[in-house]
């Protein structure tokens, strides 16, 4: 029986509308962690050193399904999508929003219920404003949170 080579941790990014791609790449490079950015063909992403770009069909959940099928326990997922966040948490990944909030199992039901309620309102013709544009300060906060998470995970591996 052949021994399987241990798989390393990676950062997986739901790249379609991610405003912190540069911060993720810089952080990952400083920790030597590979990045997988997934987006639809509608968005052009540039592969960089240590960054693999995968483009998927334009379907509503194509990127999410690709990501869900290519993550494993210990990976870090960056997404604004609560459904994808819930799937990633179920696979024992750490999940951050684009603004640095770490999603937790204990809050997912509440977040998914809110998403459903907003979808019902949209079907009734009631549209709310989308999220406000991310600021430079929020990008710095995200990078700080990602660095802190990577440091914590690195320390846990070394113990």
C-alpha positions as CSV (number, residue, x, y, z in Angstrom):
1,X,0.0,0.0,0.0
2,X,1.5,3.3,-1.1
3,X,1.6,6.2,1.3
4,X,-0.3,9.2,0.1
5,X,1.7,12.5,0.1
6,X,0.1,15.0,2.6
7,X,-1.8,17.7,0.8
8,X,-0.9,21.3,1.7
9,X,-3.3,24.0,2.6
10,X,-4.4,26.5,0.0
11,X,-6.4,29.7,-0.2
12,X,-9.4,29.3,-2.6
13,X,-11.0,32.6,-3.8
14,X,-14.5,33.1,-5.2
15,X,-13.0,35.6,-7.6
16,X,-15.9,37.0,-9.6
17,X,-16.5,40.0,-7.4
18,X,-13.6,39.8,-4.9
19,X,-12.1,43.2,-4.2
20,X,-9.2,41.9,-2.2
21,X,-7.4,39.7,-4.7
22,X,-4.1,41.7,-4.5
23,X,-4.2,41.5,-0.7
24,X,-4.8,37.7,-0.8
25,X,-1.9,37.2,-3.3
26,X,0.5,39.2,-1.2
27,X,-0.4,37.5,2.0
28,X,-0.3,34.0,0.5
29,X,3.1,34.7,-1.1
30,X,4.6,35.8,2.3
31,X,3.4,32.5,3.8
32,X,4.3,30.3,0.8
33,X,0.7,29.2,0.4
34,X,-0.8,28.6,-3.1
35,X,-3.9,30.4,-4.2
36,X,-6.7,29.1,-6.4
37,X,-8.9,31.9,-7.9
38,X,-12.1,30.7,-9.5
39,X,-14.3,32.9,-11.7
40,X,-16.7,32.8,-14.6
41,X,-15.5,33.6,-18.1
42,X,-17.1,37.0,-17.7
43,X,-14.2,38.1,-15.4
44,X,-10.6,38.2,-16.5
45,X,-8.2,37.2,-13.8
46,X,-4.4,37.3,-14.1
47,X,-2.4,34.3,-13.0
48,X,0.5,35.4,-10.8
49,X,3.3,33.6,-9.1
50,X,1.7,31.1,-6.7
51,X,-1.8,31.8,-8.1
52,X,-3.7,29.4,-10.3
53,X,-6.7,30.8,-12.1
54,X,-9.6,28.6,-13.1
55,X,-12.4,29.9,-15.3
56,X,-15.8,28.2,-15.3
57,X,-19.1,28.5,-17.2
58,X,-21.3,31.6,-16.7
59,X,-23.9,29.6,-14.7
60,X,-25.2,31.2,-11.5
61,X,-23.4,28.7,-9.2
62,X,-20.7,27.3,-11.5
63,X,-17.8,28.9,-9.5
64,X,-19.3,27.9,-6.2
65,X,-19.8,24.3,-7.3
66,X,-16.2,24.2,-8.7
67,X,-14.9,25.5,-5.4
68,X,-17.0,23.2,-3.3
69,X,-15.6,20.2,-5.3
70,X,-12.0,21.3,-5.0
71,X,-11.6,22.3,-1.3
72,X,-10.6,20.1,1.6
73,X,-10.3,20.3,5.3
74,X,-7.7,23.0,6.3
75,X,-8.1,25.2,3.2
76,X,-9.1,28.8,3.5
77,X,-12.0,30.0,1.4
78,X,-12.6,33.7,0.6
79,X,-16.2,34.4,-0.4
80,X,-19.2,36.7,0.1
81,X,-21.6,33.9,-0.7
82,X,-23.2,32.4,2.4
83,X,-24.2,29.2,0.7
84,X,-20.6,28.5,-0.4
85,X,-19.4,29.5,3.1
86,X,-21.8,27.0,4.6
87,X,-20.5,24.2,2.3
88,X,-16.9,25.1,3.0
89,X,-17.5,25.1,6.8
90,X,-19.0,21.6,6.4
91,X,-15.8,20.5,4.8
92,X,-13.8,21.9,7.8
93,X,-12.4,24.9,5.9
94,X,-11.8,28.3,7.4
95,X,-13.9,30.9,5.6
96,X,-13.4,34.7,5.4
97,X,-15.6,37.3,3.8
98,X,-14.0,40.0,1.5
99,X,-14.1,42.3,4.5
100,X,-12.3,39.9,6.9
101,X,-15.2,38.5,8.8
102,X,-14.6,34.9,9.6
103,X,-17.8,32.8,9.1
104,X,-18.7,30.4,11.9
105,X,-21.0,27.4,11.9
106,X,-22.9,28.8,14.8
107,X,-24.1,31.8,12.8
108,X,-24.7,30.2,9.4
109,X,-28.4,29.3,9.9
110,X,-29.1,32.9,10.8
111,X,-27.2,34.2,7.8
112,X,-28.8,31.7,5.4
113,X,-32.3,32.6,6.7
114,X,-31.5,36.3,6.1
115,X,-30.3,35.5,2.5
116,X,-33.6,33.6,1.9
117,X,-35.7,36.5,3.3
118,X,-33.9,39.0,1.0
119,X,-34.5,36.6,-2.0
120,X,-38.2,36.5,-1.2
121,X,-38.3,40.3,-1.1
122,X,-36.5,40.6,-4.4
123,X,-39.1,38.2,-6.0
124,X,-41.8,40.6,-4.7
125,X,-40.1,43.4,-6.5
126,X,-38.5,45.0,-3.4
127,X,-34.8,45.6,-4.1
128,X,-32.3,46.9,-1.6
129,X,-29.0,48.5,-2.2
130,X,-26.0,46.2,-2.6
131,X,-23.0,46.4,-0.3
132,X,-21.1,49.7,-0.3
133,X,-17.8,49.8,-2.1
134,X,-14.9,48.4,0.0
135,X,-12.6,51.1,1.3
136,X,-8.8,51.0,1.6
137,X,-9.1,50.7,5.3
138,X,-11.3,47.6,4.9
139,X,-8.8,46.1,2.5
140,X,-6.1,46.7,5.1
141,X,-8.3,45.1,7.8
142,X,-8.9,42.1,5.5
143,X,-5.2,41.6,5.0
144,X,-4.6,41.9,8.7
145,X,-7.2,39.3,9.5
146,X,-5.9,36.9,6.8
147,X,-2.3,37.3,8.1
148,X,-3.5,36.7,11.6
149,X,-5.4,33.5,10.5
150,X,-2.4,32.2,8.5
151,X,-0.1,32.9,11.5
152,X,-2.4,31.0,13.8
153,X,-2.7,28.0,11.5
154,X,1.0,28.0,10.9
155,X,1.7,28.0,14.7
156,X,-0.8,25.1,15.2
157,X,1.0,23.0,12.6
158,X,4.4,23.6,14.1
159,X,3.3,22.5,17.6
